[in-house]
Every structure is written in C-alpha cells, then in structure tokens.
C-alpha cells in the first residue's frame, strides 16, 4: 500500500487573528512576570526584565506580521 504525502494547502486566512491572540497572550505573560517581580530577588528580577524585553521584541515582530497579513487581504 503506497501512501502519497501531499502538502496541506497554504491557508493563511486566519493568520492575522492567530497573531493577534499571540500578542494578547504575550502581553498577559509580561504583566504576570512583572507581578512576580515583587517577590523576586535581584538576580530573578534581571532575568524577568531580559525575558520581557525579548517578549516585547516578539510582539513588535508579530505586529509587523499582522500588518503584512492585513495588506495581503
């Protein structure tokens, strides 16, 4: 029995919506991390700050991609 692997069609119709949800989730993660800083030592606070900086960079990238997706439609 031979199986033929066919690639799934490129359905990008909901990419912008998925990206918007990812941005919202990331913003919530940033907020939660900032709340935990109250209970963190200096080393942990620095790690949280660095991680949140990376999260903000990701948000910028996702927003740019949302804009690109919106222009595609």
N, CA, C and O atoms as CSV, one atom per row, in Angstrom:
chain,resi,resn,atom,element,x,y,z
A,1,UNK,N,N,0.843,-1.173,0.000
A,1,UNK,CA,C,0.000,0.000,0.000
A,1,UNK,C,C,0.895,1.245,0.000
A,1,UNK,O,O,1.716,1.422,0.900
A,2,UNK,N,N,0.740,2.076,-0.976
A,2,UNK,CA,C,1.556,3.268,-1.121
A,2,UNK,C,C,0.783,4.478,-0.624
A,2,UNK,O,O,-0.371,4.703,-0.987
A,3,UNK,N,N,1.457,5.244,0.214
A,3,UNK,CA,C,0.843,6.487,0.695
A,3,UNK,C,C,1.512,7.657,-0.006
A,3,UNK,O,O,2.735,7.714,-0.138
A,4,UNK,N,N,0.703,8.561,-0.438
A,4,UNK,CA,C,1.224,9.759,-1.076
A,4,UNK,C,C,1.071,10.910,-0.102
A,4,UNK,O,O,-0.040,11.260,0.296
A,5,UNK,N,N,2.176,11.483,0.271
A,5,UNK,CA,C,2.138,12.637,1.171
A,5,UNK,C,C,1.935,13.898,0.350
A,5,UNK,O,O,2.771,14.259,-0.478
A,6,UNK,N,N,0.849,14.540,0.584
A,6,UNK,CA,C,0.552,15.778,-0.110
A,6,UNK,C,C,0.628,16.917,0.900
A,6,UNK,O,O,0.109,16.802,2.010
A,7,UNK,N,N,1.255,17.980,0.530
A,7,UNK,CA,C,1.306,19.116,1.454
A,7,UNK,C,C,-0.088,19.717,1.604
A,7,UNK,O,O,-0.879,19.754,0.661
A,8,UNK,N,N,-0.359,20.180,2.803
A,8,UNK,CA,C,-1.635,20.856,3.033
A,8,UNK,C,C,-1.633,22.179,2.281
A,8,UNK,O,O,-0.592,22.824,2.153
A,9,UNK,N,N,-2.785,22.579,1.790
A,9,UNK,CA,C,-2.846,23.876,1.108
A,9,UNK,C,C,-2.483,24.993,2.090
A,9,UNK,O,O,-2.748,24.889,3.288
A,10,UNK,N,N,-1.884,26.045,1.575
A,10,UNK,CA,C,-1.455,27.166,2.395
A,10,UNK,C,C,-2.657,28.053,2.717
A,10,UNK,O,O,-2.996,28.960,1.957
A,11,UNK,N,N,-3.290,27.778,3.852
A,11,UNK,CA,C,-4.462,28.554,4.277
A,11,UNK,C,C,-4.015,29.606,5.281
A,11,UNK,O,O,-3.788,29.310,6.454
A,12,UNK,N,N,-3.892,30.831,4.804
A,12,UNK,CA,C,-3.426,31.921,5.646
A,12,UNK,C,C,-4.569,32.826,6.072
A,12,UNK,O,O,-4.336,33.923,6.579
A,13,UNK,N,N,-5.777,32.386,5.875
A,13,UNK,CA,C,-6.930,33.248,6.105
A,13,UNK,C,C,-7.073,33.692,7.549
A,13,UNK,O,O,-7.618,34.764,7.811
A,14,UNK,N,N,-6.595,32.889,8.493
A,14,UNK,CA,C,-6.765,33.268,9.897
A,14,UNK,C,C,-5.436,33.596,10.588
A,14,UNK,O,O,-5.375,33.650,11.817
A,15,UNK,N,N,-4.380,33.812,9.809
A,15,UNK,CA,C,-3.079,34.120,10.399
A,15,UNK,C,C,-3.113,35.385,11.247
A,15,UNK,O,O,-2.589,35.394,12.361
A,16,UNK,N,N,-3.717,36.442,10.741
A,16,UNK,CA,C,-3.756,37.704,11.484
A,16,UNK,C,C,-4.472,37.516,12.814
A,16,UNK,O,O,-4.038,38.040,13.840
A,17,UNK,N,N,-5.564,36.771,12.794
A,17,UNK,CA,C,-6.315,36.539,14.038
A,17,UNK,C,C,-5.484,35.736,15.033
A,17,UNK,O,O,-5.487,36.033,16.228
A,18,UNK,N,N,-4.782,34.733,14.554
A,18,UNK,CA,C,-3.917,33.932,15.431
A,18,UNK,C,C,-2.788,34.785,16.005
A,18,UNK,O,O,-2.440,34.663,17.180
A,19,UNK,N,N,-2.224,35.642,15.169
A,19,UNK,CA,C,-1.151,36.521,15.632
A,19,UNK,C,C,-1.652,37.499,16.687
A,19,UNK,O,O,-0.958,37.767,17.667
A,20,UNK,N,N,-2.855,38.032,16.488
A,20,UNK,CA,C,-3.429,38.949,17.479
A,20,UNK,C,C,-3.607,38.244,18.823
A,20,UNK,O,O,-3.357,38.832,19.876
A,21,UNK,N,N,-4.033,37.005,18.782
A,21,UNK,CA,C,-4.194,36.222,20.009
A,21,UNK,C,C,-2.834,35.981,20.667
A,21,UNK,O,O,-2.713,36.035,21.891
A,22,UNK,N,N,-1.825,35.717,19.859
A,22,UNK,CA,C,-0.482,35.508,20.395
A,22,UNK,C,C,0.054,36.780,21.052
A,22,UNK,O,O,0.701,36.712,22.097
A,23,UNK,N,N,-0.210,37.937,20.449
A,23,UNK,CA,C,0.204,39.210,21.034
A,23,UNK,C,C,-0.471,39.391,22.385
A,23,UNK,O,O,0.182,39.761,23.360
A,24,UNK,N,N,-1.770,39.133,22.449
A,24,UNK,CA,C,-2.509,39.287,23.702
A,24,UNK,C,C,-1.954,38.346,24.780
A,24,UNK,O,O,-1.783,38.749,25.931
A,25,UNK,N,N,-1.680,37.112,24.408
A,25,UNK,CA,C,-1.135,36.155,25.371
A,25,UNK,C,C,0.236,36.602,25.867
A,25,UNK,O,O,0.548,36.460,27.050
A,26,UNK,N,N,1.040,37.130,24.982
A,26,UNK,CA,C,2.380,37.587,25.356
A,26,UNK,C,C,2.290,38.793,26.279
A,26,UNK,O,O,3.052,38.897,27.241
A,27,UNK,N,N,1.367,39.703,25.995
A,27,UNK,CA,C,1.168,40.854,26.885
A,27,UNK,C,C,0.746,40.394,28.283
A,27,UNK,O,O,1.198,40.945,29.287
A,28,UNK,N,N,-0.110,39.393,28.338
A,28,UNK,CA,C,-0.531,38.854,29.630
A,28,UNK,C,C,0.650,38.205,30.362
A,28,UNK,O,O,0.759,38.313,31.584
A,29,UNK,N,N,1.526,37.537,29.618
A,29,UNK,CA,C,2.711,36.937,30.226
A,29,UNK,C,C,3.644,37.999,30.787
A,29,UNK,O,O,4.223,37.816,31.859
A,30,UNK,N,N,3.793,39.101,30.073
A,30,UNK,CA,C,4.628,40.204,30.553
A,30,UNK,C,C,4.063,40.745,31.856
A,30,UNK,O,O,4.794,40.956,32.823
A,31,UNK,N,N,2.755,40.968,31.872
A,31,UNK,CA,C,2.105,41.500,33.065
A,31,UNK,C,C,2.262,40.550,34.253
A,31,UNK,O,O,2.559,40.987,35.365
A,32,UNK,N,N,2.064,39.266,34.018
A,32,UNK,CA,C,2.205,38.277,35.095
A,32,UNK,C,C,3.642,38.240,35.607
A,32,UNK,O,O,3.871,38.141,36.813
A,33,UNK,N,N,4.596,38.319,34.706
A,33,UNK,CA,C,6.007,38.306,35.107
A,33,UNK,C,C,6.342,39.534,35.948
A,33,UNK,O,O,7.065,39.439,36.940
A,34,UNK,N,N,5.814,40.683,35.546
A,34,UNK,CA,C,6.068,41.905,36.314
A,34,UNK,C,C,5.469,41.814,37.713
A,34,UNK,O,O,6.043,42.329,38.673
A,35,UNK,N,N,4.326,41.166,37.828
A,35,UNK,CA,C,3.707,40.989,39.139
A,35,UNK,C,C,4.563,40.101,40.045
A,35,UNK,O,O,4.603,40.311,41.257
A,36,UNK,N,N,5.240,39.120,39.469
A,36,UNK,CA,C,6.072,38.223,40.284
A,36,UNK,C,C,7.371,38.888,40.718
A,36,UNK,O,O,8.037,38.408,41.635
A,37,UNK,N,N,7.733,39.979,40.074
A,37,UNK,CA,C,8.969,40.669,40.436
A,37,UNK,C,C,8.945,41.168,41.874
A,37,UNK,O,O,9.996,41.321,42.497
A,38,UNK,N,N,7.765,41.418,42.398
A,38,UNK,CA,C,7.626,41.883,43.779
A,38,UNK,C,C,8.223,40.861,44.747
A,38,UNK,O,O,8.765,41.223,45.791
A,39,UNK,N,N,8.119,39.602,44.392
A,39,UNK,CA,C,8.561,38.522,45.265
A,39,UNK,C,C,9.917,37.948,44.855
A,39,UNK,O,O,10.342,36.924,45.389
A,40,UNK,N,N,10.590,38.591,43.923
A,40,UNK,CA,C,11.824,38.049,43.359
A,40,UNK,C,C,13.056,38.750,43.925
A,40,UNK,O,O,13.003,39.907,44.343
A,41,UNK,N,N,14.167,38.014,43.923
A,41,UNK,CA,C,15.439,38.636,44.308
A,41,UNK,C,C,16.014,39.370,43.101
A,41,UNK,O,O,15.450,39.319,42.008
A,42,UNK,N,N,17.134,40.048,43.303
A,42,UNK,CA,C,17.711,40.875,42.236
A,42,UNK,C,C,18.066,40.071,40.990
A,42,UNK,O,O,17.838,40.528,39.870
A,43,UNK,N,N,18.617,38.890,41.175
A,43,UNK,CA,C,19.004,38.052,40.035
A,43,UNK,C,C,17.764,37.646,39.230
A,43,UNK,O,O,17.776,37.697,38.000
A,44,UNK,N,N,16.709,37.247,39.919
A,44,UNK,CA,C,15.465,36.855,39.253
A,44,UNK,C,C,14.827,38.043,38.550
A,44,UNK,O,O,14.285,37.905,37.453
A,45,UNK,N,N,14.893,39.223,39.189
A,45,UNK,CA,C,14.324,40.426,38.570
A,45,UNK,C,C,15.017,40.745,37.254
A,45,UNK,O,O,14.365,41.102,36.272
A,46,UNK,N,N,16.334,40.618,37.235
A,46,UNK,CA,C,17.079,40.873,35.998
A,46,UNK,C,C,16.692,39.880,34.909
A,46,UNK,O,O,16.536,40.250,33.745
A,47,UNK,N,N,16.538,38.614,35.297
A,47,UNK,CA,C,16.138,37.591,34.324
A,47,UNK,C,C,14.748,37.896,33.770
A,47,UNK,O,O,14.511,37.743,32.572
A,48,UNK,N,N,13.845,38.319,34.620
A,48,UNK,CA,C,12.486,38.662,34.193
A,48,UNK,C,C,12.525,39.857,33.239
A,48,UNK,O,O,11.842,39.863,32.215
A,49,UNK,N,N,13.323,40.857,33.579
A,49,UNK,CA,C,13.430,42.041,32.718
A,49,UNK,C,C,13.950,41.664,31.334
A,49,UNK,O,O,13.431,42.135,30.322
A,50,UNK,N,N,14.977,40.813,31.293
A,50,UNK,CA,C,15.526,40.393,29.996
A,50,UNK,C,C,14.500,39.598,29.192
A,50,UNK,O,O,14.361,39.781,27.982
A,51,UNK,N,N,13.790,38.718,29.882
A,51,UNK,CA,C,12.785,37.911,29.186
A,51,UNK,C,C,11.662,38.800,28.650
A,51,UNK,O,O,11.183,38.599,27.534
A,52,UNK,N,N,11.248,39.780,29.449
A,52,UNK,CA,C,10.193,40.681,28.986
A,52,UNK,C,C,10.663,41.539,27.817
A,52,UNK,O,O,9.865,41.888,26.947
A,53,UNK,N,N,11.956,41.885,27.788
A,53,UNK,CA,C,12.482,42.614,26.633
A,53,UNK,C,C,12.370,41.753,25.373
A,53,UNK,O,O,11.993,42.240,24.307
A,54,UNK,N,N,12.701,40.481,25.511
A,54,UNK,CA,C,12.567,39.566,24.360
A,54,UNK,C,C,11.104,39.417,23.961
A,54,UNK,O,O,10.779,39.344,22.776
A,55,UNK,N,N,10.236,39.374,24.950
A,55,UNK,CA,C,8.797,39.280,24.652
A,55,UNK,C,C,8.340,40.519,23.883
A,55,UNK,O,O,7.579,40.406,22.922
A,56,UNK,N,N,8.795,41.688,24.298
A,56,UNK,CA,C,8.422,42.918,23.597
A,56,UNK,C,C,8.949,42.923,22.164
A,56,UNK,O,O,8.271,43.395,21.251
A,57,UNK,N,N,10.159,42.399,21.968
A,57,UNK,CA,C,10.684,42.274,20.608
A,57,UNK,C,C,9.790,41.350,19.773
A,57,UNK,O,O,9.514,41.627,18.606
A,58,UNK,N,N,9.347,40.259,20.385
A,58,UNK,CA,C,8.458,39.321,19.686
A,58,UNK,C,C,7.139,39.986,19.328
A,58,UNK,O,O,6.610,39.783,18.235
A,59,UNK,N,N,6.617,40.771,20.242
A,59,UNK,CA,C,5.358,41.479,19.983
A,59,UNK,C,C,5.525,42.421,18.795
A,59,UNK,O,O,4.654,42.498,17.930
A,60,UNK,N,N,6.645,43.134,18.758
A,60,UNK,CA,C,6.899,44.030,17.617
A,60,UNK,C,C,6.902,43.245,16.307
A,60,UNK,O,O,6.320,43.679,15.313
A,61,UNK,N,N,7.555,42.095,16.317
A,61,UNK,CA,C,7.608,41.258,15.110
A,61,UNK,C,C,6.220,40.753,14.726
A,61,UNK,O,O,5.848,40.759,13.552
A,62,UNK,N,N,5.461,40.316,15.727
A,62,UNK,CA,C,4.112,39.803,15.438
A,62,UNK,C,C,3.216,40.902,14.895
A,62,UNK,O,O,2.431,40.669,13.976
A,63,UNK,N,N,3.329,42.108,15.460
A,63,UNK,CA,C,2.514,43.226,14.965
A,63,UNK,C,C,2.886,43.575,13.529
A,63,UNK,O,O,2.018,43.907,12.722
A,64,UNK,N,N,4.156,43.500,13.216
A,64,UNK,CA,C,4.598,43.743,11.837
A,64,UNK,C,C,4.013,42.684,10.902
A,64,UNK,O,O,3.574,42.989,9.793
A,65,UNK,N,N,4.017,41.446,11.365
A,65,UNK,CA,C,3.468,40.361,10.554
A,65,UNK,C,C,1.947,40.519,10.396
A,65,UNK,O,O,1.400,40.227,9.333
A,66,UNK,N,N,1.275,40.977,11.446
A,66,UNK,CA,C,-0.175,41.235,11.353
A,66,UNK,C,C,-0.431,42.281,10.267
A,66,UNK,O,O,-1.347,42.142,9.456
A,67,UNK,N,N,0.386,43.319,10.267
A,67,UNK,CA,C,0.236,44.376,9.262
A,67,UNK,C,C,0.430,43.803,7.866
A,67,UNK,O,O,-0.335,44.107,6.950
A,68,UNK,N,N,1.469,42.963,7.704
A,68,UNK,CA,C,1.705,42.329,6.405
A,68,UNK,C,C,0.540,41.452,5.982
A,68,UNK,O,O,0.129,41.475,4.822
A,69,UNK,N,N,0.011,40.683,6.915
A,69,UNK,CA,C,-1.135,39.804,6.617
A,69,UNK,C,C,-2.350,40.631,6.228
A,69,UNK,O,O,-3.087,40.256,5.315
A,70,UNK,N,N,-2.569,41.744,6.905
A,70,UNK,CA,C,-3.711,42.606,6.586
A,70,UNK,C,C,-3.587,43.191,5.189
A,70,UNK,O,O,-4.582,43.360,4.485
A,71,UNK,N,N,-2.356,43.500,4.794
A,71,UNK,CA,C,-2.127,44.042,3.451
A,71,UNK,C,C,-2.299,42.986,2.368
A,71,UNK,O,O,-2.569,43.317,1.214
A,72,UNK,N,N,-2.146,41.727,2.730
A,72,UNK,CA,C,-2.315,40.626,1.779
A,72,UNK,C,C,-3.776,40.421,1.405
A,72,UNK,O,O,-4.093,39.959,0.309
A,73,UNK,N,N,-4.655,40.770,2.329
A,73,UNK,CA,C,-6.101,40.501,2.111
A,73,UNK,C,C,-6.800,41.636,1.467
A,73,UNK,O,O,-8.004,41.559,1.222
